Amino acid sequence: MKSLVYILVISIPVFVLAKRIAVPFIPLAEFRLWRNCWFLATAALFFTSNFFIFALVILPLCVFIHHRSASPLHLYIVLMFVAPCISVVTGIPGLFGKIVDLNPPRLLALFILLPVAVRLWREERNQKLTTADMLVGGFVLLISILAIRDPLATSIPRLIAGYILDIALPYFVFSRGVRTAHDVNSVLLAFAVATMPAAAIGAVEFLKSWRLYNPSVEGWGAFLTVPYLFRDGMLRAAVTAIEPIAYGFVCMTGAGCLLALRGNAVASTWRLCALGVLIGGLLASISRGPWLGFAVCCMVMMLARPKTSIKLFCASIVPALALIFIFEHRLDRFINLLPFVGSADPGSETYRSELFKNALIVIERNPLFGSVTFLSEPEMLRMIQGQGIIDLVNSYLQVALEFGLAGLLLFTGYFAYVAVRLFVSYRTDETNTIAYSALLGILVGMLFTISTTSSVTFIPYLYWAFSGLCVAAVRVGSPARASVRRQEPASGPSPGAFGASPELRPRILGRHRT
């Protein structure tokens, strides 16, 4: 209860700030639904000591969402980070010990995304395949076929169900459910609002050296290999992401989405305050991969809009100097944490280098389709850490090791295709209603960051959902650009230009490591 009180006290002012940003984009009643559902789900998490009881509470809440929300898709995002991303095995006692591994994002996919997907599939236009669809579908089909190699026959349906819930379902709903420029901005807003409470809670975890969500994890019967992870004597915040680098990935995504919001309806002061909250959470993770990923994201945005970037840089000089003055005694420690500059935790870079070299040797043995036993190879066994695990701190290596170069080609080919389409949309956009350069920056930041971490906890859910949003944004912009070109003279978008709004194995894109 002490953890719950802290979380509620921290979150209330955060939602007051979020309201200032959200209401110009969505109705006040819709924002209240977001906020109230978040508080109800959080209370349910701490008042229930069992995952299945928590699921029974979330189910009627999701039914209520389908009846009251203008877009249930937004609530999937808002509620994604409410509960710890821990998998619980479900089965039928006496018949099947394991049917599927469930976690909060998968629950939300079943309760929210699946009904939305059924409605979308009934529309004929949503059944037409695009290049992005074929790349994602090809990847899901390949890894589903390769699941047959699993020595336990009962694991095959469980793995395939996980791939559908983690990849195919979020991609389909986000790529089809977002249909207007307003929808794109609303989804970006949902990402920002959903991550703001997590960022503020993470900052408190860092300052108090106390993981607030660990009691709920223990109540679910989950075992954490490292309940408290420190770097240079400071606790690395994790909140519901469980792992600090995944938590940093969450905050990085939220900050990028806030920067990508297009519109002047919100005062810049409120946006800067919200951005400060998200960056505070990012720093509290003490995870250098997301730090660099956010820097890459900002760099892409700045190159695309240099004038705006100069103004923002000038506006941030005074707050930055104030922070340096206030925390002058901690400045040296912060510099010591920076990648390539600091000397804290030098073993991390050494481990990553050794992992890359050893992984390449293993990939050479099974180059085309990988192997399910790659972790048992002698080269990989040398990488076992003190906690008794092999930490595959590179998502691309994960894909190549288990699914081979064929899987890696489809995986990277899809994201490269989306990135190219975003770049083309940015270069040809004449409507100025969707921040294509910002979407590209976030996607590139994500793709860079997953080269420094495995796809654990929330990370794959974020990049598959966000990439689906990018595909939808490109589709939305194409007819809009054509409409603008037909105008004489071109005078910007009309109100209706975009249509009516309506267990040893690591977790690889939907699989968990124990």
PLY file of the C-alpha trace (Angstrom):
ply
format ascii 1.0
element vertex 514
property float x
property float y
property float z
element edge 512
property int vertex1
property int vertex2
end_header
0.00 0.00 0.00
2.92 2.33 0.62
4.04 1.82 -2.97
0.52 2.52 -4.24
0.27 5.73 -2.23
3.57 6.96 -3.63
2.54 6.11 -7.18
-0.80 7.89 -6.88
0.72 10.98 -5.27
3.36 11.18 -8.02
0.87 10.59 -10.84
-1.80 13.14 -9.91
0.26 16.26 -10.78
1.61 14.48 -13.85
-1.92 13.98 -15.19
-2.70 17.63 -14.41
0.22 18.53 -16.67
-0.82 15.94 -19.26
-4.29 17.48 -19.39
-2.79 20.81 -20.51
-1.21 19.06 -23.46
-3.93 16.57 -24.31
-7.17 18.55 -24.29
-6.39 20.67 -27.37
-6.00 17.40 -29.31
-8.79 15.29 -27.75
-12.04 16.14 -25.93
-11.87 16.63 -22.17
-14.19 13.65 -21.60
-11.83 11.39 -23.55
-8.82 12.53 -21.53
-10.73 11.91 -18.29
-11.43 8.39 -19.52
-7.70 7.87 -20.14
-6.80 9.18 -16.69
-9.52 7.32 -14.78
-8.80 4.00 -16.51
-5.10 4.42 -15.65
-5.88 5.00 -11.96
-8.37 2.11 -11.82
-5.93 -0.30 -13.45
-3.12 0.82 -11.12
-5.33 0.33 -8.06
-6.36 -3.10 -9.35
-2.70 -4.05 -9.72
-1.90 -3.41 -6.06
-5.19 -4.62 -4.57
-4.94 -7.96 -6.36
-2.08 -10.30 -5.52
-2.67 -12.65 -8.43
-2.20 -12.10 -12.14
-5.41 -13.88 -13.11
-7.49 -11.85 -10.65
-5.91 -8.75 -12.14
-6.91 -10.00 -15.61
-10.49 -10.54 -14.43
-10.58 -6.93 -13.24
-9.09 -5.59 -16.47
-11.59 -7.46 -18.67
-14.72 -5.48 -17.64
-12.65 -2.30 -17.74
-11.76 -3.04 -21.37
-15.42 -3.79 -22.16
-16.28 -0.39 -20.68
-13.56 1.18 -22.82
-15.05 -0.28 -26.01
-18.40 1.25 -25.13
-17.21 4.67 -23.98
-14.01 5.51 -25.83
-13.99 7.19 -29.22
-10.83 5.19 -30.00
-10.05 2.09 -27.87
-6.70 1.96 -29.66
-5.55 4.91 -27.53
-6.41 3.08 -24.30
-4.25 0.15 -25.36
-1.31 2.54 -25.30
-2.34 4.41 -22.14
-2.74 1.19 -20.14
0.29 -0.62 -21.59
2.73 0.54 -18.88
0.36 0.27 -15.88
1.46 -3.21 -14.76
4.86 -4.95 -14.72
5.69 -6.64 -18.02
6.11 -10.07 -16.45
4.93 -13.25 -18.17
2.72 -15.72 -16.36
2.19 -19.23 -17.74
-1.42 -20.15 -18.37
-2.78 -23.63 -18.93
-5.53 -26.12 -18.10
-4.73 -28.06 -14.92
-4.48 -31.75 -15.61
-4.52 -31.30 -19.39
-2.03 -28.71 -20.59
0.54 -27.23 -18.26
1.31 -24.46 -20.76
-0.97 -22.94 -23.35
0.33 -19.39 -23.69
2.47 -16.96 -21.74
0.44 -13.91 -20.79
1.61 -10.49 -19.69
-0.20 -7.13 -19.45
0.46 -6.04 -23.06
-0.83 -9.38 -24.34
-3.92 -9.07 -22.13
-4.60 -5.65 -23.63
-4.02 -7.05 -27.11
-6.65 -9.73 -26.47
-9.16 -7.46 -24.75
-8.72 -4.26 -26.80
-6.85 -4.84 -30.06
-8.50 -8.11 -31.08
-12.09 -6.73 -31.15
-10.81 -3.66 -33.02
-8.99 -5.90 -35.52
-12.17 -7.90 -36.17
-14.09 -4.71 -36.94
-11.32 -3.43 -39.20
-11.06 -6.73 -41.10
-14.72 -6.50 -42.08
-13.91 -3.45 -44.22
-12.80 -4.52 -47.66
-10.19 -1.78 -48.03
-8.32 -3.12 -44.99
-7.89 -6.53 -46.61
-5.67 -5.22 -49.40
-1.99 -6.08 -48.96
0.83 -3.57 -49.21
4.59 -4.04 -49.39
4.89 -3.40 -45.65
2.17 -6.00 -45.00
4.02 -8.60 -47.04
7.30 -7.94 -45.23
5.69 -8.21 -41.78
3.59 -11.18 -42.86
6.62 -12.88 -44.35
8.58 -12.42 -41.14
5.73 -13.76 -38.97
5.19 -16.68 -41.36
8.90 -17.56 -41.37
9.34 -17.55 -37.59
6.05 -19.45 -37.19
7.28 -22.18 -39.55
10.63 -22.27 -37.75
8.75 -22.77 -34.45
8.19 -26.37 -35.60
11.85 -27.00 -34.71
11.03 -26.65 -31.00
11.61 -30.05 -29.32
8.40 -29.69 -27.28
5.41 -30.09 -29.59
3.14 -28.35 -27.08
5.31 -25.24 -27.31
4.64 -24.70 -31.01
1.07 -23.32 -30.70
2.19 -21.20 -27.76
5.01 -19.65 -29.76
2.85 -18.97 -32.81
0.13 -17.41 -30.65
2.79 -15.16 -29.12
4.01 -14.02 -32.54
0.46 -13.13 -33.58
-0.30 -11.22 -30.36
3.04 -9.42 -30.28
3.64 -8.64 -33.95
0.77 -9.25 -36.36
-2.09 -7.91 -34.24
-0.53 -4.58 -33.15
0.83 -3.97 -36.64
-2.51 -4.64 -38.33
-4.56 -2.49 -35.94
-2.19 0.48 -35.93
-1.59 0.41 -39.68
-5.35 0.19 -40.43
-6.98 1.94 -37.47
-5.18 5.27 -37.96
-6.83 7.02 -40.90
-6.41 10.79 -40.56
-3.71 13.26 -39.62
-5.66 13.93 -36.43
-5.52 10.20 -35.63
-1.73 10.22 -36.06
-1.36 13.10 -33.62
-3.80 11.47 -31.17
-1.77 8.24 -31.11
1.45 10.22 -30.59
-0.30 12.04 -27.75
-1.36 8.71 -26.21
2.26 7.50 -26.25
3.40 10.71 -24.55
0.65 10.69 -21.91
1.15 6.97 -21.18
4.87 7.38 -20.55
4.72 10.56 -18.44
3.58 8.86 -15.17
6.18 6.12 -15.69
8.88 8.75 -16.20
7.96 10.62 -13.01
7.74 7.40 -10.98
11.14 6.32 -12.32
12.69 9.61 -11.21
11.42 8.95 -7.68
12.76 5.39 -7.80
16.16 6.79 -8.71
16.13 9.45 -5.98
14.89 7.13 -3.22
16.74 3.98 -4.41
13.47 2.08 -4.13
11.73 0.02 -6.81
8.04 0.84 -6.30
6.61 -2.00 -8.39
8.65 -4.88 -6.97
5.92 -5.81 -4.42
3.40 -6.39 -7.22
5.94 -8.49 -9.13
6.50 -10.65 -6.05
2.74 -10.93 -5.58
2.48 -12.47 -9.03
5.03 -15.09 -8.02
7.66 -13.86 -10.47
11.37 -14.16 -9.71
13.61 -11.24 -10.58
17.22 -12.18 -11.28
18.39 -8.72 -10.21
15.65 -6.92 -8.21
17.87 -3.86 -7.78
20.41 -2.89 -10.41
22.97 -0.16 -9.70
25.52 1.68 -11.80
28.21 3.81 -10.19
26.38 3.45 -6.87
23.06 4.79 -8.22
19.88 2.78 -8.64
18.77 2.38 -12.24
15.03 3.03 -12.38
12.86 0.43 -14.10
9.23 0.97 -12.97
6.97 -1.56 -14.79
9.51 -2.22 -17.54
11.44 -4.39 -15.02
14.73 -3.80 -16.83
16.31 -0.30 -16.81
17.22 -0.26 -20.48
13.65 -1.18 -21.45
12.41 1.58 -19.15
14.78 4.02 -20.85
13.40 2.86 -24.20
9.87 3.67 -22.98
10.85 7.20 -21.87
12.80 7.78 -25.09
9.73 6.85 -27.14
7.45 9.07 -25.10
9.77 12.06 -25.38
10.09 11.57 -29.13
6.32 11.33 -29.56
5.85 14.54 -27.58
8.30 16.31 -29.88
6.48 14.87 -32.90
3.09 16.32 -31.95
2.09 18.73 -34.70
0.02 21.76 -33.70
0.33 25.10 -31.94
-2.66 24.64 -29.63
-0.45 23.91 -26.59
1.73 26.55 -24.98
5.41 25.76 -25.38
5.90 26.08 -21.61
3.65 23.11 -20.89
5.34 21.03 -23.56
8.76 21.86 -22.13
7.56 20.84 -18.64
6.25 17.54 -19.99
9.46 17.01 -21.95
11.42 17.66 -18.76
9.45 14.92 -16.97
10.15 12.43 -19.76
13.84 13.30 -20.01
14.08 13.03 -16.21
12.79 9.46 -16.46
15.17 8.74 -19.33
18.12 9.94 -17.24
16.87 7.95 -14.20
17.22 4.72 -16.20
21.01 5.30 -16.39
20.89 3.38 -19.67
23.29 4.64 -22.28
21.61 2.90 -25.22
18.33 4.86 -24.90
20.34 8.04 -24.16
22.14 7.65 -27.48
18.91 6.62 -29.18
17.21 9.81 -28.06
20.21 11.82 -29.24
19.93 10.15 -32.66
16.21 10.91 -32.71
16.81 14.58 -31.92
19.59 14.80 -34.50
17.29 13.56 -37.28
14.63 16.07 -36.21
17.14 18.93 -36.10
18.52 18.15 -39.54
14.99 18.20 -40.90
13.95 21.47 -39.23
17.07 23.54 -38.50
15.30 26.84 -37.80
12.98 25.33 -35.20
15.91 23.42 -33.70
17.93 26.62 -33.26
15.01 28.29 -31.47
14.55 25.28 -29.20
18.28 25.16 -28.48
18.33 28.83 -27.51
15.28 28.37 -25.29
16.90 25.43 -23.50
20.19 27.18 -22.66
18.90 28.90 -19.51
17.19 25.77 -18.06
20.29 23.71 -18.84
22.60 26.18 -17.08
20.21 26.27 -14.11
20.28 22.47 -13.84
24.09 22.45 -14.05
24.27 25.03 -11.26
21.77 23.16 -9.04
23.36 19.76 -9.53
26.96 20.89 -9.86
28.09 18.39 -7.23
26.72 15.53 -9.38
27.99 16.77 -12.74
31.20 14.73 -12.59
29.25 11.56 -11.83
26.92 12.22 -14.75
29.83 12.75 -17.15
31.33 9.52 -15.87
28.17 7.71 -16.99
28.23 9.02 -20.55
29.08 6.56 -23.33
32.52 6.89 -24.95
33.43 9.56 -22.36
32.82 8.16 -18.89
34.55 5.22 -17.27
31.63 3.78 -15.25
30.90 0.11 -15.91
33.62 -0.46 -18.55
32.81 -4.19 -18.59
29.59 -3.45 -20.46
31.42 -2.41 -23.64
33.82 -5.35 -23.37
30.93 -7.79 -23.00
29.14 -6.38 -26.03
32.28 -6.66 -28.15
32.90 -10.27 -27.12
29.23 -11.16 -27.65
29.31 -9.80 -31.20
32.42 -11.79 -32.14
31.14 -15.04 -30.61
27.67 -14.61 -32.09
29.11 -14.25 -35.60
30.89 -17.60 -35.19
27.61 -19.28 -34.18
25.68 -17.62 -37.03
28.22 -18.99 -39.55
27.24 -22.54 -38.52
23.53 -22.02 -39.29
23.47 -18.96 -41.51
20.17 -19.31 -43.34
17.57 -20.17 -40.67
19.49 -20.06 -37.40
19.10 -22.57 -34.60
16.91 -23.04 -31.52
19.91 -24.34 -29.58
22.24 -21.43 -30.25
22.58 -20.65 -26.54
24.11 -24.08 -25.99
26.98 -23.43 -28.38
30.42 -23.25 -26.71
30.99 -19.67 -27.85
27.72 -18.54 -26.28
28.30 -20.45 -23.06
31.41 -18.34 -22.55
29.13 -15.30 -22.32
27.29 -16.47 -19.20
27.27 -13.65 -16.65
27.39 -13.74 -12.87
23.58 -14.02 -12.69
23.79 -17.24 -14.71
22.29 -15.77 -17.90
23.48 -14.95 -21.39
22.46 -11.37 -22.03
22.01 -10.89 -25.77
22.38 -7.13 -25.81
21.63 -6.79 -29.52
18.20 -7.49 -31.02
19.63 -7.96 -34.52
21.95 -10.68 -33.23
18.96 -12.28 -31.50
17.04 -12.51 -34.75
20.04 -13.78 -36.73
20.96 -16.40 -34.13
17.51 -17.96 -33.89
15.95 -17.19 -37.28
19.06 -16.87 -39.43
19.92 -14.35 -42.08
16.56 -14.98 -43.75
14.76 -13.76 -40.65
17.16 -10.86 -40.22
16.65 -9.80 -43.85
12.87 -9.68 -43.45
13.12 -7.96 -40.05
15.51 -5.23 -41.16
13.96 -5.01 -44.60
10.59 -4.09 -43.14
11.95 -1.31 -40.94
14.20 -0.01 -43.71
11.21 0.13 -46.05
9.15 2.07 -43.51
12.03 4.47 -42.88
12.45 5.13 -46.62
8.73 5.75 -47.06
8.78 8.22 -44.15
11.72 10.04 -45.70
9.96 10.25 -49.07
6.80 11.53 -47.36
8.83 14.16 -45.53
10.43 15.34 -48.77
7.15 15.52 -50.69
4.75 16.61 -47.94
2.95 19.87 -48.66
0.25 19.68 -45.98
2.46 20.17 -42.89
-0.02 18.29 -40.70
2.09 15.20 -39.92
5.63 15.48 -38.59
7.18 12.86 -40.90
10.70 13.93 -39.97
9.91 13.41 -36.28
8.36 10.00 -36.95
11.50 9.08 -38.90
13.67 10.34 -36.04
11.82 8.23 -33.47
11.98 5.14 -35.67
15.70 5.58 -36.34
16.27 6.13 -32.60
14.41 2.90 -31.87
16.35 0.94 -34.49
19.62 2.26 -33.07
18.68 1.48 -29.47
17.68 -2.13 -30.13
21.23 -2.67 -31.40
22.30 -2.10 -27.77
19.68 -4.26 -26.05
17.65 -7.41 -26.45
13.96 -7.15 -27.27
12.66 -7.61 -23.75
9.56 -6.46 -21.82
7.92 -3.47 -23.54
10.50 -2.93 -26.28
9.03 -5.13 -29.08
5.48 -3.99 -28.33
6.60 -0.41 -28.78
8.50 -0.77 -32.03
5.91 -2.98 -33.74
3.02 -0.68 -32.75
4.95 2.47 -33.64
6.06 1.12 -37.00
2.42 0.32 -37.74
1.60 3.94 -36.94
4.32 5.06 -39.37
2.83 2.89 -42.13
-0.57 4.47 -41.47
0.92 7.99 -41.48
2.44 7.40 -44.91
-0.87 6.09 -46.20
-2.72 9.07 -44.74
-0.35 11.56 -46.30
-0.42 10.16 -49.85
-3.99 11.17 -50.79
-3.62 14.40 -48.83
-0.55 15.43 -50.83
-2.35 14.60 -54.07
-5.31 16.72 -52.96
-3.08 19.69 -52.20
-1.36 19.50 -55.58
-4.74 19.77 -57.31
-5.56 23.02 -55.48
-4.97 26.28 -57.37
-3.30 27.91 -55.62
-2.13 25.43 -52.97
-3.45 26.81 -49.71
-2.89 24.09 -47.15
-5.16 21.26 -46.04
-8.87 21.72 -45.75
-10.76 20.47 -42.68
-11.91 17.39 -44.57
-8.71 16.66 -46.43
-7.99 13.57 -44.42
-11.45 12.04 -44.27
-13.70 11.52 -41.30
-12.07 10.64 -37.95
-13.69 7.79 -36.46
13.34 -20.33 -20.38
17.02 -20.02 -21.10
16.02 -18.71 -24.41
15.84 -14.94 -24.66
12.65 -13.17 -25.50
12.80 -12.49 -29.19
9.92 -10.40 -30.47
7.44 -11.91 -28.10
9.44 -14.51 -26.17
10.67 -14.25 -22.60
14.02 -15.07 -21.07
14.18 -16.66 -17.62
0 1
1 2
2 3
3 4
4 5
5 6
6 7
7 8
8 9
9 10
10 11
11 12
12 13
13 14
14 15
15 16
16 17
17 18
18 19
19 20
20 21
21 22
22 23
23 24
24 25
25 26
26 27
27 28
28 29
29 30
30 31
31 32
32 33
33 34
34 35
35 36
36 37
37 38
38 39
39 40
40 41
41 42
42 43
43 44
44 45
45 46
46 47
47 48
48 49
49 50
50 51
51 52
52 53
53 54
54 55
55 56
56 57
57 58
58 59
59 60
60 61
61 62
62 63
63 64
64 65
65 66
66 67
67 68
68 69
69 70
70 71
71 72
72 73
73 74
74 75
75 76
76 77
77 78
78 79
79 80
80 81
81 82
82 83
83 84
84 85
85 86
86 87
87 88
88 89
89 90
90 91
91 92
92 93
93 94
94 95
95 96
96 97
97 98
98 99
99 100
100 101
101 102
102 103
103 104
104 105
105 106
106 107
107 108
108 109
109 110
110 111
111 112
112 113
113 114
114 115
115 116
116 117
117 118
118 119
119 120
120 121
121 122
122 123
123 124
124 125
125 126
126 127
127 128
128 129
129 130
130 131
131 132
132 133
133 134
134 135
135 136
136 137
137 138
138 139
139 140
140 141
141 142
142 143
143 144
144 145
145 146
146 147
147 148
148 149
149 150
150 151
151 152
152 153
153 154
154 155
155 156
156 157
157 158
158 159
159 160
160 161
161 162
162 163
163 164
164 165
165 166
166 167
167 168
168 169
169 170
170 171
171 172
172 173
173 174
174 175
175 176
176 177
177 178
178 179
179 180
180 181
181 182
182 183
183 184
184 185
185 186
186 187
187 188
188 189
189 190
190 191
191 192
192 193
193 194
194 195
195 196
196 197
197 198
198 199
199 200
200 201
201 202
202 203
203 204
204 205
205 206
206 207
207 208
208 209
209 210
210 211
211 212
212 213
213 214
214 215
215 216
216 217
217 218
218 219
219 220
220 221
221 222
222 223
223 224
224 225
225 226
226 227
227 228
228 229
229 230
230 231
231 232
232 233
233 234
234 235
235 236
236 237
237 238
238 239
239 240
240 241
241 242
242 243
243 244
244 245
245 246
246 247
247 248
248 249
249 250
250 251
251 252
252 253
253 254
254 255
255 256
256 257
257 258
258 259
259 260
260 261
261 262
262 263
263 264
264 265
265 266
266 267
267 268
268 269
269 270
270 271
271 272
272 273
273 274
274 275
275 276
276 277
277 278
278 279
279 280
280 281
281 282
282 283
283 284
284 285
285 286
286 287
287 288
288 289
289 290
290 291
291 292
292 293
293 294
294 295
295 296
296 297
297 298
298 299
299 300
300 301
301 302
302 303
303 304
304 305
305 306
306 307
307 308
308 309
309 310
310 311
311 312
312 313
313 314
314 315
315 316
316 317
317 318
318 319
319 320
320 321
321 322
322 323
323 324
324 325
325 326
326 327
327 328
328 329
329 330
330 331
331 332
332 333
333 334
334 335
335 336
336 337
337 338
338 339
339 340
340 341
341 342
342 343
343 344
344 345
345 346
346 347
347 348
348 349
349 350
350 351
351 352
352 353
353 354
354 355
355 356
356 357
357 358
358 359
359 360
360 361
361 362
362 363
363 364
364 365
365 366
366 367
367 368
368 369
369 370
370 371
371 372
372 373
373 374
374 375
375 376
376 377
377 378
378 379
379 380
380 381
381 382
382 383
383 384
384 385
385 386
386 387
387 388
388 389
389 390
390 391
391 392
392 393
393 394
394 395
395 396
396 397
397 398
398 399
399 400
400 401
401 402
402 403
403 404
404 405
405 406
406 407
407 408
408 409
409 410
410 411
411 412
412 413
413 414
414 415
415 416
416 417
417 418
418 419
419 420
420 421
421 422
422 423
423 424
424 425
425 426
426 427
427 428
428 429
429 430
430 431
431 432
432 433
433 434
434 435
435 436
436 437
437 438
438 439
439 440
440 441
441 442
442 443
443 444
444 445
445 446
446 447
447 448
448 449
449 450
450 451
451 452
452 453
453 454
454 455
455 456
456 457
457 458
458 459
459 460
460 461
461 462
462 463
463 464
464 465
465 466
466 467
467 468
468 469
469 470
470 471
471 472
472 473
473 474
474 475
475 476
476 477
477 478
478 479
479 480
480 481
481 482
482 483
483 484
484 485
485 486
486 487
487 488
488 489
489 490
490 491
491 492
492 493
493 494
494 495
495 496
496 497
497 498
498 499
499 500
500 501
502 503
503 504
504 505
505 506
506 507
507 508
508 509
509 510
510 511
511 512
512 513
